[in-house]
Amino acid sequence: MTQTVNVGTWTYPETLERTGPSYQAYHILHFLLVVVPLVAGFDKFFHQKT
């Protein structure tokens, strides 16, 4: 069951859909866009990747 919160002319859903494929794709991209630059930065200083 979802409830809506009415604020002026905008209606916001109280809960978000967190099981859809677009939500999963967002989390995969978010994870990769954080991890990949960190790994590349560490490799720049420690030269551990081949």
Protein Blocks (a to p, Z undefined) as FASTA:
>chain_A
ZZdddehjbccdfbdcfkbfklmmmmmmmmmmmmmmmmmmmmmmnomaZZ
